[in-house]
Amino acid sequence: MKNQAVFNLLGIAARARKVISGEELVVKEVRNGNAKIVLLANDASKNSNKKIQDKCTFYNVEYHVIGDRYDLGHATGKEARVALAITDKGFASKLSSLLNEK
């Protein structure tokens, strides 16, 4: 149920053009300081997983592993996506509160 709320919010953020998708673009946004929160698919390859998590840790960007690549893609209205970066502070704080609640 919690994941459904996250995916619904991702859809709204995507329609507002506040979502960056794709591994290389997400890494670029993290490096530039534009990414507020990063979502990573649980079926991402080990290399992609490590690369994105290391960048997020180094640049102090919150990240979460949630759903698979098809869930993330479907939530944003695209094909399968391994990584998503949210560039809006409001969407990021709401996603963070949804993902961190117990």
C-alpha positions in Angstrom: 0.0 0.0 0.0 2.8 2.4 0.9 4.5 1.6 -2.4 1.4 2.5 -4.3 1.3 6.0 -2.8 5.0 6.4 -3.7 4.3 5.3 -7.3 1.3 7.6 -7.5 3.4 10.5 -6.4 6.1 9.6 -8.9 3.5 9.8 -11.6 2.5 13.3 -10.5 6.1 14.4 -10.4 6.7 13.0 -13.8 3.8 14.9 -15.3 5.2 18.0 -13.6 8.6 17.3 -15.3 10.5 17.0 -12.0 11.8 13.4 -12.7 15.0 12.5 -14.4 15.3 8.9 -15.5 18.1 6.7 -16.7 21.4 5.8 -15.0 23.8 8.2 -16.6 21.4 11.2 -16.3 20.7 10.4 -12.7 24.4 10.3 -11.9 24.9 13.6 -13.8 22.0 15.3 -11.7 23.5 14.0 -8.5 26.9 15.3 -9.4 25.4 18.7 -10.4 23.5 18.9 -7.1 20.1 19.0 -8.7 18.9 15.6 -7.5 17.0 15.8 -4.1 16.2 12.1 -3.8 17.1 9.1 -5.9 15.0 5.9 -6.4 16.7 2.8 -7.6 15.1 -0.4 -8.9 15.8 -3.6 -6.8 16.7 -5.5 -10.0 19.4 -3.1 -11.1 22.7 -4.6 -12.0 25.4 -4.7 -9.4 27.5 -2.1 -11.2 24.6 0.3 -11.6 23.6 -0.2 -8.1 27.1 0.5 -6.7 27.7 3.4 -9.0 24.5 5.3 -8.1 24.7 4.4 -4.3 28.3 5.6 -4.2 27.5 8.9 -5.9 24.5 9.5 -3.7 26.6 8.8 -0.6 29.5 11.0 -1.7 27.2 13.9 -2.6 24.9 13.3 0.4 21.7 12.6 -1.6 19.1 10.4 -0.1 18.4 7.2 -2.1 16.0 4.3 -1.7 15.7 0.9 -3.4 12.1 0.3 -4.3 10.2 -1.8 -6.8 11.7 -3.2 -9.9 12.5 -1.5 -13.2 9.1 -2.1 -14.6 7.4 -0.5 -11.5 9.5 2.6 -11.8 9.0 2.9 -15.5 5.2 2.3 -15.3 4.9 4.9 -12.5 6.5 7.6 -14.7 4.7 6.6 -17.9 7.8 5.2 -19.6 9.5 1.9 -20.4 11.5 0.1 -17.8 13.7 2.5 -15.7 16.5 1.5 -13.3 17.0 4.8 -11.6 15.0 8.0 -11.1 16.0 11.3 -9.6 13.5 13.8 -8.2 14.7 17.4 -8.8 11.9 19.2 -6.9 12.3 19.8 -3.1 8.6 19.4 -2.4 8.2 16.1 -4.2 11.4 14.9 -2.6 10.4 15.7 0.9 7.0 14.0 0.5 8.6 10.9 -1.1 11.1 10.8 1.7 8.4 10.9 4.4 6.5 8.1 2.6 9.5 5.9 2.2 10.9 6.5 5.7 7.6 5.9 7.7 7.5 2.6 9.5 
